[in-house]
């Protein structure tokens, strides 16, 4: 059973009354995961839905040759696992804890009962799925149609929103590794490192250990690579 207060962080439940949310809590079990722990494996035949109460997770796949593709990283307030709950098929990706995590999990049958009985939750779920589809479509377009340099430029602008800004300088600390960025962009670490070196040579940014310092954000925004 999960408390109403902790479930209130989940965006899907924004419009629920305390009484309804308490009933949702009765349908959930809480689990904790240490950093780097595997929560779900690709092709697992489970169908629970997970609500992230604290921490962050990474959703990815790894090819038979060991190449990683990162689909998304989700923080507290988000959900995952709803695809298998909806279609009954095996898990389509692996989920690892990026940090220590607290998760609530709900059986698929209870999740279906919830969305059938609560219109606002069903609407929120549709909005969530549409947002995921839009994000995936954008990722597919960028990998298929844009150069790696342009994909990296766009990714730098996205992560700049999480950094500390002073004028046109943005410091991202800790920053994702080159390998992590490559996995998200559909490339490999060596190619991403070369593009970072080009941006450094152009005076756009500086790269230090687990830190990226964007020196001229407006110039990065204006660039067309």
HELIX and SHEET records of a PDB file:
HELIX    1   1 UNK A    4  UNK A    7  1                                   4    
HELIX    2   2 UNK A   11  UNK A   13  5                                   3    
HELIX    3   3 UNK A   18  UNK A   26  1                                   9    
HELIX    4   4 UNK A   82  UNK A   87  1                                   6    
HELIX    5   5 UNK A  108  UNK A  117  1                                  10    
HELIX    6   6 UNK A  119  UNK A  145  1                                  27    
HELIX    7   7 UNK A  148  UNK A  160  1                                  13    
HELIX    8   8 UNK A  178  UNK A  185  1                                   8    
HELIX    9   9 UNK A  189  UNK A  201  1                                  13    
HELIX   10  10 UNK A  217  UNK A  222  1                                   6    
SHEET    1   A 4 UNK A  28  UNK A  33  0                                        
SHEET    2   A 4 UNK A 101  UNK A 106 -1                                        
SHEET    3   A 4 UNK A  49  UNK A  54 -1                                        
SHEET    4   A 4 UNK A  79  UNK A  80 -1                                        
SHEET    1   B 4 UNK A  38  UNK A  40  0                                        
SHEET    2   B 4 UNK A  94  UNK A  97 -1                                        
SHEET    3   B 4 UNK A  56  UNK A  62 -1                                        
SHEET    4   B 4 UNK A  68  UNK A  75 -1                                        
SHEET    1   C 4 UNK A 164  UNK A 166  0                                        
SHEET    2   C 4 UNK A 169  UNK A 173 -1                                        
SHEET    3   C 4 UNK A 211  UNK A 214 -1                                        
SHEET    4   C 4 UNK A 205  UNK A 208 -1                                        
END                                                                             
